[in-house]
Amino acid sequence: DPKFPDKLEWPISCTIGPGLEGAIACETKIGYVNGSKGWLIYQGYDIFDLCAYSTFEEVSYLLIHGKLPNDSQLESFKKKLARYRDIPETIRMLTSFPVEEMSTMAALRLGSELMRQNKVDEVEELTDAYGYISSDEDSIPMETNPMGEKKAIYEFDTDSEDSAELIDSCYQAIAGLSSILGAISRLRSGYLPLEPKDELSHAANLIYMMTGKEPTPLEERIMDICLILHADHGMNASTFATIVVASTLSDLYFSIGAGIAALNGPLHGGANEEVVHTLNEIGSVDNVKAWYEQSRKEGRKISGFGHRVYKAYDPRARILEPLAKLLVENHPEMKEKYEIAQALEDEVVNGFGKEKKIFPNVDFYSGIVYKSLGIQTEYYTPIFGASRVSGWAAHVVEYLKKNRIFRPRGIYVGEYGKEYEPIETRD
Ligand code: ACO
């Protein structure tokens, strides 16, 4: 928060609470969450502006490269994504696993790991990320270098310090995770995975590959906004897990696997699925008050509310709520869920929420949006992952520029000097 100067002198002092509350893991230019003001900023841009004017492709480029792409940069980035969205070898390997028996997040993690294989194949084609292409030359702009070799023109804007190969893996991860999610959705419904369509945007491809139906422009735009909203969020648990793994100089795929694992939990990304279960459990608007009072009596946490950093309304929930309202107009069943959600929000915010500064978070309305788009509950957290992968990748690139392995300490509160007991005499 602003109490820290722009440039930190390490080591710094800060007050740390349980769950590393208040701890500073690193410096970052990628994203800023101001919890008291309800701000979310990516690389200097307000999330409201990015949602209004930008696309997930632009935002992913922004997060990784630190600036919005110009026309030709965006064009070449989109070409790269299209190329990496098409991962038949990874999908073939995925189909050899019992995906329909796995949780969707376990399958996503497996798929992200299998992408490494696709990457190995790619590396054989490219001597480096700006490298010499031996196949698929038509889809990539080429130039001939002074040695007469053909060279791809990707127009990456990487710093010289950046590893071009790492950036290339980031593009692969962003594009590929959506294809994997599409394949998981199809396989679990008993269908064969669908090939991505080059002419569709990232958001439209995701819906198409998951559901088999091309979205309407409104559906596409709303999914695009959801992807933008979830792409980064400061040093959240999954991003931290990702850079902890990257700091050991493990590779990007293991790092992203760690992010997916952390995101799975109901205190993090898994909360969006829990919200839908809560709305189903409440059943009708008339039951909201009684359900709320009972949950308070039992001391239960209500999914979709509260946040470690936000002590004001989460701006992402502020953006998602009207989108949910717009979508449910054509879905009577979802309209009722939306009304239950609104009534629950009133109870929480006007009840204990006011005193404890507990408001809806990003997960509260996202489930209603996804359900209205025809997506089943078990895919909400994987969609979150398919978006957050941009932030994870950007943080890995940034952190590795000044890498130092993470190695905090635990305060030992155990005993000393105990005498070793043979097994026969133990209680
Ligand atoms: N329902 C009821 N009470 C809550 C809730 C909630 N959703 N969230 C916080 N509180 C209460 C706690 O019981 C605690 O009360 P106390 O002071 O009387 O003990 C107080 O508010 C502080 O809560 P903590 O759990 O200490 O806050 P922490 O920062 O550790 O946890 C978290 C934040 C995990 C998000 C928490 O608010 C929570 O469990 N929310 C529900 C799950 C959820 O929606 N997670 C998604 C978060 S957003 C994301 O990850 C994408």
Residues whose N, C-alpha, C, O or C-beta is under 5 A from the ligand:
A	BS01	ACO	P266 L267 H268 G269 A271 R300 K301 I302 S303 G304 F305 G306 H307 R308 K356 N361 D363
